[in-house]
Amino acid sequence: MRAMFAVVLLVGLGLAGFAVHMAQNYVEKYQAALANERQTRKPEIETVDLYVVKAKVEYGEKLVPENVVKIKWPKNSVPEGTFQSETALFPDQESRPRYVLRPMEPGEPVMAIKVTAPGADAGLTSRIAKGSRAFAIRVDVASGVSGFLRPGDRVDVYWTGSVEIGDSREDRDFTKLIQAGVDLIAIDQTANAEGVQGTIARTVTVAVKPQQVAALAQAQNTGRLSLSLVGAQDDTVAEAIEVDQRSLLGLTREQKVVEAVQEERVCTIRTRRGAEVVQIAIPCSN
């Protein structure tokens, strides 16, 4: 009886070992095939490494390595101006740090337009492009679009005033578009778009070319400037616009006809005939 039990036990152990061996071979073959398929299959989306911010950063903050992380990003949708290496983003963090120019949300790529150049501060000068100058325009609740302006917006600038026309010295009042699509870089003393909360500004600062600075200065000193906000997705350029009161009301200018009437000159001489004085007509010499 014991011998039979021992034989059955040995046969059972043998069958169990054989089953385990077969299962192990099957799993190994499956894993090898899966690994081989993964190696031969090309990735569906090609990616590159670039840096994004880990947490929200605000205007003026110092950008440090602890604020960013490198992630995989689809290669065909990499934004222009991103950083793909730490040496490019932080060339010399100790002596030439970068500062944030535009608020960024977590996961947003760090771009060159959103941070300063190494060693530059986050002041107004960092927002002025090469060849441009900053110019301040006085505004009020009406000319400043009721406080809806923000740094980074674009505006059209209109001039309203009067000029003398011709020798008649007649004043003509009109409004004319003098600059189109001008970039706003600051509202009052704030260059941070998030820091302007719908307040009525007294001045706005625009970035324009030197020739435009002269035109705006002359316009501001001879009339009144008004701003018109351009839509964020609007890439059209406004054409020359000029409106006066007559064109606004649809009136036509009256032509004054002046008739010159030349009076005939009569020349006379007086002569006395006895007690009577008589006037006699004679030809005029002139």
Secondary structure, DSSP 8 states (H G I E B T S, - for coil): -HHHHHHHHHHHHHHHHHHHHHHHHHHHHHHHHHHHHHHHS--SS-EEEEEEESS-B-TT-EE-GGGEEEEEEEGGG--TTB--SHHHH-SSTTTS-EEBSS-B-TT-B-BGGGB--TT--SSGGGGS-TT-EEEEEE--TTTTGGGT--TT-EEEEEEEEEEEETTTTEEEEEEEEEEEEEEEEEETTB--GGG--S---SEEEEEE-HHHHHHHHHHHHHSEEEEEEE-TT--------EEEHHHHHT----------------EEEEEEETTEEEEEEE----
